[in-house]
Amino acid sequence: MKELTIGPDTVHVTPEAVWILAVREMPGWTVREFCRKPIYFQQRKYFLLKKEKGPPPYAMTYVLAPWSENEAEQSQDFIVYDEDYVAHREGGSRSHRRNDRLYHALIWFYPFIGFFWSSTKERFFMPVGFEAKEATGVSIMLEFCLAMVQAILIFFLGSGIFNLCFGREIWGLKVFWLDFAVFLILPVDCLVRYGRLLKGDEVQIGFLEWVFRR
């Protein structure tokens, strides 16, 4: 038996089979009876005969058997198991763990994610695991609630959210005008973005994005 090291994996090679002790589960490696997926290792062709839980510290054990010349069908996809494949797998795993940590950190701010403009949602939040359409819908609901609260405060108490939080002036500026602007902008933005959402627009716009992007 010949023992090799491929990245963090350990591989045992015999003429009859190849045993791969992998530190991580490998996506797409499924045992099939028909239309098997070719796996190339050291310029030889194999198929996945068996997979099972590996002994610690390995996550999985994969058993490859030599490809038979009598194999009638095979998948159009194939795998080349080598140093590059394992390096790509490890890089994807690190990226997944980083995104998972970001997701759990940002989930507390989920109602506000939809207010970000579409480009930010697509480039930053979607790769982390957030759905732009769902986040936009939640932000519209929050915006509607804020608009209702602002309207009630202005009509019944004569003051708005900013007035209650900061007093009548901020740096010498009347807070009333800021509250009045918010009172006008929130319902309009809410209606426009909700209308876009109902139409099924692919671009999930953020707060006031419709003003600058048609």
N, C-alpha and C positions, 0 to 999 in steps of 0.2 A: 504494500500500500504506500502510495506517495502522498505526502502532506504538503499543502501549499497555503500561503497566506495571501488573500486578496483583500486589501484594505483591512478592516477590522474582522473580516470573515475568515473562517478556517475551512479548507477544502481537502477532502480525502479522495484520492483518485485510484481506481482499480480498473482493470480491463472490462469488468462487468458493469460498473456503475460509478457515479460520482456523488459523494455526500457533501453538501454545502451546509455548514453551520453558520447561519447568518445572524448578526446581532440585531437586525430589524427585519420585520416582515416585508417581503418584496411584492409590490402591487402587480397584478396581472399574472401572477404565477398560480395557475389553477390546474388541477388534475383533470384531464379529459380522456374519455374513451375513444372519441372520434374527433376528427379535425384538430389534431394536436398542434400546439404551437412549438415550432423548432427553437431550441436553445443551443447557441453555439458557445463552446468553451474550448479554448486552445485549438481552434481550427477543426474541431470535431463537432458533429451534430448529435444532439440529444433531445429527449422529451422528458417532461416532468412525470415521474412514476409515482411519487408519494411525497407528501409533506406533513409534518407534525411539529408539535412543540419541541423546541430544542432544549438541551441541558443548559443550566446557567453557566456563563452569562449570556448565552445565545438565546434569541427569541424563537427561531424556527430552524428546523432541519429539512432540507430539500434533497430528495434523492432523484438523480437523473439517470436514465437508462439510454444506451446507444440507440440511435435512430435506425429503424429497420428499413431495408431497401424495399420491403413488401408493403410499406405504409402507403395506402392509396390516396388518402386525403391529408392535407395539412392546412393550417391557418395561413392566411396571407401575412399576418404579423409574425415577427420573430424577435428573439432576444439574443443579444451578444453579452454574455456575462464575462466581464473583465474589470480591470482597474477603473476604467472610465465609468462603467455602469455603476459600480459600487460608490465611486466618488459622487456621481450625480444623485444617487439614492440618499447618501449621507447629507449632501447639501440641501436636498428637498426636505429631509427630516428636520434639519436645523431651522429652515425657513418656516416649516409648519409649527414648530415649537415657539418661535418668535411671534408668529401671527396669533397663536393661541393665547400667549401672555397679553398681547395687545388687545385682543378681543375681550378678555375678562377685565382688563383695566378700563376699557372704553364703554363697556356695557352699562355702566352707571350713568353715562351721558347719552344713552341711546335716544331719548326723545329729542335731543338737539342736533343729532347727526344729520337729519334730513334738511336742516336749514342751510347746510353747506352747499355751495354750488356744485353742479353736476360733475365738473372735472375733478374736483377734490374727492367727491364720493367714489368716482370710478377708479381714480389712481391710488387712493389711500385706504378708504374704508371697505370697498368691495374685496380687495385681496385679503384683508384681515378676516373677512367672514360675514360682513353685513350686507344685506340685500338693499340696493338703492331704492327700489319701489316701496318696500315695507317701511324703511326709515323715513322716506318722504311722506308716506301716509300718516305715520305717527306724528311727525312734525306739524302736519296740517291740522290734525286734531288738537294738538297743543296750542297752535296758533289761534284756532277758533275759540278755545277756552280763554286764552289771554285776551282776545278781542272782546269777548262777552264781559269778562271781569273789568276791563278798561272802560267799557261803555257804562256799566253799572256804577263804577266809581265816579265817573264824570257827571252823569245825569242825576245821581242821587246824593253824592257827597261833595260834588264840586271840585274833586281832585282826582288825579290819576295815580298809576302805579309809582311813577318816579317822584311825584309829590309826596306820597306816603313814605317812600324810602329815603329821600334826600332832602326833604323840605321844599320851601318855595323857590330857592335859588341854588344854582351850582356855578361856582366861579363867577358870580355876578350876573348870570343869565337866568331868566325866568323859566322855571321848570314847566309851567303851564303849557308853553308852546311845544315843548318836547312831548308832553303827554297828549296834546291835541294832534300832533303829527302821527304819533303811534296809533291813536284812535282812528285816524283816517287810513293809515297804511295797512295795518294788520288785516282788516276784513277784505280789502281789495286783493292783497297778496294771497290770502287764503282762498278766495274764490278763483283767482286765476290759476293757481297751482292745483287746486282740486279739479278744475275743469280739464287741465292737461292730463291729470292722473286718470280721469274717467275716459278720456279719449284714447288712452293707451299709448301715449307718447313714449318713445324709447328713451328720450333724454329726461331724466328725473331732475327738474330744475330746483334750485334752492331759493332762499329768501331774496326777493326782488331781482332774481336773475332774468326774469322775463322783461324787465325794463331795459336791460343792456344787451340781451340776446334774444332775437326774434326766431 
